[in-house]
Amino acid sequence: MKRLIGLLGVFSLAVLSAFTPADAGGKESGGADTVHALGLSSKSSGNSERRDPEFVEDAYVVSMGDSYISGEGGRWRGNAYGTNNFDDRDAVPQDVDLQQTDRTRRGTTLKKIYGNTWMYKDSSGRNQPGCHRSDVAEVYGAKDTTIKNRHGASVVPVAVNLACSGATTSDMRTSFKGEETSQVGQLEGVASTGKKIRYVVLSIGGNDLNLSDVIKFCVAEYWLIHVGECEKRASDSVKQENLNALKSNLKSLLRKIDADLKFYELTPGFAKFIIQGYPRPFVTTALLGRADGRVQRIHKQGCPFTDLNFSELDALNLRINESLEGWTKESDFWPAGRKGIFMNLRFAFDSHEVCNKHTVISKGTATYDGVTTGEPNSFAKAQSRYEWVRYINHANATSEEGNSLMQESAHPNYEGQLVLQKCLKNVIGKFELSDAYKVYTCHHGDIT
């Protein structure tokens, strides 16, 4: 019955219009919990089957998956650790960091950044970190380009963010973090109301391999707790049996999404897949900015790892990206009749990772790159020497707020999100010109 109702919706006289983000510093949405905005604001667009030149039918770009595409970390405009100059990171981060880099202290509300996805209540009524879909999530970069709709007309796409921080491949098919419907179910809901989906952009796999636990044990090892566990956990996470399971789950997920798209598509194969890898959040040992003493590495740099751990984390990132890319090259990986490509993000933040010696921190003054109020209004503001990844936050893990702050650690911050937006925009531009499989590599937003 649900599908019958949805199918009838495809041929309705009015096609609901999804929430459309507004421009600001790259692209920001007018509210982050995009899935809840779908269908709430509508416009009459005439008969969806009209083909006269005046009719322009929308096309949608939908992001799905985990925290590396949900917009996690978009609250923070760089990192700050010190007091009155670029290089003093001696002070404990909290107050200076909040004052100088927290967008909620600079005229942007937490509601505007994360919408209703900052926290959710678990079964016991306790607040837990939510999906963290931010207003500067990667998918909004699609608004900077044009794509072909089903009738061949060039249109500015509508961006929809369904991704949820912490999601695994199986979580995408079930209710998760207080969401009423799974990500797959939400995608079907978008398609069933007549919205024509052109691209599904997917970031998934890191949580299947328990990468957050690896990082936790690496931090613990830095404090001489669980010595040796960082290397062991990193190695175990990418054991061949775990990678095989992830590959199988990912292929099954793609086929489920494909089946749902086919049911509502009026033009077979109209939607395309973009699977992306993971950017490298931490610097390599060779480019590590030095701090004097063990305590200073966390207070001055926000990266409590040993030199060996940096190498282990880099090797882990490489293995995951190589695996994802390799699978997408196999002929039976993609659902039959569905085009797909791989977006390599490993070097997207090159020289702007946490603790890279070439980066600087936010000024401990009332200004941010000379801007004292409001938000910078161009991507050029991100082309600076700031770190593009949120540092490891050692907030109070026993508090509800602290848990959400810690969840943002090691994720692209506001600047990093703008870079990812540009990566996606440029990849979509390439994919529009050719359906052929290809690996596109992003560096600072530029594509090769």
Salt bridges, closest charged atoms under 4 A:
ASP23 OD1 - LYS27 NZ 2.10
GLU28 OE2 - ARG103 NH2 3.54
GLU28 OE1 - LYS112 NZ 3.01
GLU49 OE2 - ARG150 NH2 3.14
ASP52 OD1 - ARG50 NE 2.72
GLU57 OE2 - ARG150 NH2 3.18
GLU57 OE2 - HIS151 NE2 3.58
GLU57 OE2 - LYS196 NZ 3.72
GLU72 OE2 - HIS132 ND1 2.45
ASP90 OD1 - LYS300 NZ 3.52
ASP97 OD2 - ARG390 NH2 2.81
ASP102 OD2 - ARG75 NH2 2.73
ASP135 OD2 - ARG103 NH2 2.91
ASP135 OD2 - LYS112 NZ 3.46
ASP144 OD1 - LYS27 NZ 3.33
GLU179 OE2 - HIS36 NE2 3.95
GLU179 OE1 - ARG133 NH2 2.92
GLU188 OE1 - LYS2 NZ 3.67
GLU188 OE2 - ARG3 NE 3.29
GLU229 OE1 - ARG233 NE 2.91
ASP236 OD2 - LYS232 NZ 2.90
ASP236 OD1 - LYS239 NZ 3.62
ASP258 OD2 - LYS262 NZ 3.24
ASP258 OD1 - ARG338 NE 2.81
ASP260 OD1 - ARG3 NH2 2.47
ASP260 OD1 - LYS256 NZ 3.33
GLU265 OE2 - ARG338 NH1 2.75
ASP307 OD2 - ARG290 NH1 3.11
ASP307 OD1 - ARG297 NH1 3.11
ASP314 OD1 - ARG280 NH1 3.28
ASP314 OD1 - ARG346 NH2 3.09
GLU325 OE2 - LYS329 NZ 3.20
GLU330 OE1 - LYS247 NZ 2.67
ASP332 OD2 - LYS251 NZ 3.44
ASP350 OD1 - ARG280 NH2 3.65
ASP350 OD2 - HIS443 NE2 3.34
GLU353 OE2 - ARG280 NH2 3.49
GLU375 OE1 - ARG77 NH1 3.28
GLU375 OE2 - ARG103 NE 3.71
GLU387 OE2 - ARG89 NH1 3.78
GLU400 OE2 - ARG126 NH1 3.92
GLU401 OE2 - ARG75 NH1 3.72
GLU415 OE2 - ARG77 NH2 2.85
GLU432 OE2 - ARG198 NE 3.21
ASP435 OD1 - LYS272 NZ 2.41
ASP446 OD1 - LYS422 NZ 3.49
